[in-house]
Amino acid sequence: MTSRRLRVLIQGLPPESATMTALRNALSDEEMDRQADAGEPEKARWSQSELLLASAIDALRRVEYVLICANSDSKSKRPTPPEPIARPGATTRRAKPVLTEAGAGRLFSLINGGAA
């Protein structure tokens, strides 16, 4: 058997197979970070069934959040939206930057032709 044929056979294995699990578990942290940046969670340490379960849990949390918001008083404080389950091989959501007074002043000057 050639090395190319062996590689094709290994790449064709399902993600839940023992071989693919061992290959995922043998990845270094740097390789995991590279895959996270590339957005390839299917090559991470979780199998496809675990990723599907995490997606189902996220959907259930969103439905629960919407149900609470829809049935609560409009003047009451709303709960914070649910965070998705962190998946290996996928980056987390970054917090939105907050515009400070200094940043607002700089932006105002840039918009009004103050760029120098």
N, C-alpha and C positions, 0 to 999 in steps of 0.2 A: 504494500500500500504506500502510495506517495504521501509526502507531507501535505501537499495541496489537498488531496482527497481527505486526509484526516482532519484538516482545518475546516473543510466544507461540511463534513459530518458533524463536527463539534458545534459549528455555528448553526446548524440545522436542528440542534436539540431544543426541546421546549425549555423555557426559563425555569421551570420547576424541577428539572432533572438534577440529579446529584452532581453531575459534572459541572453544569452551569452554576449551581449554587457554590461549589468549591472554587470555581474561577472568580465569582463575584466576591466571595469572602477573602480571597487572596489579594484583592486589590489594595494598593497602598492608599494612604490618605490623599496624596497628591493626585493620583489617578481618579479617585472619587471626586475631588474638587474639579478636575478637568471635565468629568462627565456631568457634574452639577452645572458648570458654566455652559456646557453644550446642550443642557436640557434633555438628557437621556436617562430618565428614571428607570426605564426597562432594563438598563445595564447595571443597575445598582444592586444592593444586597437583598432587595425584596423581590419576590416572585410576582407573576402576573395576578395570581389570586389575592395576594396581600395588597397589591395596588388597587384592585377592584374593591376589596373590602374597605380600604381607606377612602375611596371615592364615595362609596355608599354611606359611610359614617359622615363624611363632609356634607353630602346631600341631606341627610337626616337632620344634621345640626342646622343647616340653612332653613329647612322647612320649619323646624321648631322655632327658630328666631323670627321668621315671618309670621308664624302663628301667634307668638307672644306680642309682636308689634301690632298686628291687626286687631287683637282682642284687648289691648291695654288702653287706658285712658290717654287721650292725645296730650294732656298736660303733664302726665307722669314721665319720669325719666326713662328713656328707652335703654334696653340692654345693649352692650357692645356686640357688634357682629362677631360670629364665631370665627376663630382662626382655623384654617385647614390643618389637618394632620401633617406634620413634617415628614416628607418622604426622602429616603436616601437617594442621592443622585439628582435631586431637584433643589434649586435655590429657593430660599424663603422669600416672602414678599418684603420688599423694603418699605420702610415707613415713608410717608409723604413728607417732603421737606416743608418746614414751617417758615413763612415769610416774616422776618423780623422788621423792626422799624428801620434799622440801618439798610437792610436789603430793599425795603420798600422805597426809601429815599434814593438809593442808587438806581433802582429800576425806573423811578420817576424821572431822574435826570437823564438816563439813557434814552428814554422814550421821547423826551423833549429836546433832543439834540445835544445833550451834554456829554456825548462820548468823546473822549480825547485820548 
